[in-house]
């Protein structure tokens, strides 16, 4: 790790600079405040250690040198000397992992509008601080454009891949991803035809089919967006992926139960058909949970194959979510309704 005070700024036109590790640019000339101190003790430490070139926030560490809080300068200067540091520090810490790249830091500044971020290792120990003075306006603008590219990935193409191409070139690039949508739509139509008798038996199922599909698609895209943001921080590895999957799975399971109960109750109150309400509610609970797993898994799997493969995440995620949703919906209906 380099122990440096940064005076230069990052060149936004250099891809190599933006892909460099953030550890190359962190500052380590900042005071370390122990969580057991009072405001008076903290100020004494600051005067003794110095404040470096650019101090924006003061970082609070525990006895094992782990980052546990942040104190804004104004709060430290306006609090009474006898007040314990732990009472005025904020534990809502937004940080960068030590494995991050310069581009990741750019995106963090664009997204959170803060002036500095601590950089921490796997154990929560602070490695250093990265501040906004490192970046020019042009660099942050570049990061914002890179952030926008995730939006386009959701619908199946990237800005860099179509820039400067002819209409035929753009057609050749975008059309294959539309084939995924057409294929899933055809499969869904065939599934609907196979279960036509089930729909005819309980017409209310047809009324709610669009809503069930929409919920699955919405949650899959939400989870996919979370995955894309996580992937900006680097390749997670198998353990990292399962950690993401556990968190997203628990969240989407709760979302599925909440949505399933609400929509099931609406169906019951509207049509008075308890069996149909059970089918609709339970199907939504299952498909929303599964959509979250699909949305998290597809971009992660494609990223592991090749970075640029993430561009296929949107169409493939939506196609898989739609097909799985209808398979579950119709089979639950067939089992419950006999």
Secondary structure, DSSP 8 states (H G I E B T S, - for coil): -------S---TT-HHHHTSBGGGT-B--S-EEETT-BHHHHHHHHHHH---S---EEEEE-TTSBEEEEEEHHHHHHS-TTSBHHHH-B----EEETT-BHHHHHHHHHHH--SEEEEE-TTSBEEEEEEGGG--HHHHHHHHHHHHHHHHHHTT--HHHHTT--HHHHHHHHHHHHHHHHHHHHHHHHHHHHTHHHHHHSTHHHHHHHHHHHHHHHHHHHHHHHHHHHHTT---HHHHHHHHHHHHHHHHHHHHHHHHHHHHHHHHHHH--HHHHHHHHHHHHHHHHHHHHHHHHHHHHHHHH-GGGGGGHHHHHHHHHHHHHHHHHHHHHHHHH-
